[in-house]
């Protein structure tokens, strides 16, 4: 997303309603990869991004939350 873009409606499922919801993530930039920034550093940046820009829904976005949700869905599919 470009700076200044507000994805609140998208992240809250108002733009595209989907059954399991939408989980926003912040991917590593090419600059971060080239500068050998660790995954841990990028996860910290992702957490700060959501806390600063979307504080009311920050806990339900990001790679750690996505991982938990995917594990839940995967478990249910195998029952």
N, C-alpha and C positions, 0 to 999 in steps of 0.2 A: 504494500500500500504506500501511496505517497504521503508525505507529511501533511497533516491536517485532515486526512480522510477519517470520517467517523463511521465505524463499522458496528455501532451499537445495535441497530435494527437487524443487521445480518447475524450477529452473534446471539441475539435473543430470539432468532427464528421468525422474525416478522417479515423479512424480505423473501425468504424461501423456507416455508415451513416443512420440516422433515420429521419423521417419526422419532428418531433417536436423538435429534438435536444437532447443533453445530458446535464444534469445539475449535476455537481459534488457536493457532500456534505461531510462533515467531521462528522462522528458519534462520540458520546461520547464513550470513552474507558471504559473498565471494571474498571480500576484504578480510573478514574474520577467519575464513579458511586459510587464505594466503598468509595471514599473520600468525598462523598456528595457535589461534585461541582455542582453549579447551572447550569441550562440550559443557563442562560444569560452568565455565564463565558465561557461555551463551545461554544456558538455562537461567542463570542469575539475571542476565539482561532481559530474557523473556518475562520472568516474574516481575521485574521492575516495570517493564513496558505495560503489562496488563494492570498492575497496581496503580500506575500513574495515569493511564488512559481510560481504563474501564474498571474502576475500583469495586463497583457493585457486583460485577460478574467475574472478577479476576480469579476467584477460587475454582471456577468451573471452566477454565481455559488453560492452555499451556500443555506442553508435552507430558509432564507427570500426570496430569488429570486425564489426558487422552490415553495414556498407557493403562491406567486403572480401568477406564471405561471399556477399552478394547478387550482387556482380560475378562471383564464381566460378560461381555457379549460372546466372546469365544467360549467361555465356560458354559453358558446357556445353550449354545449351539451344539455342544457335545453331550448334553444330557439326554 
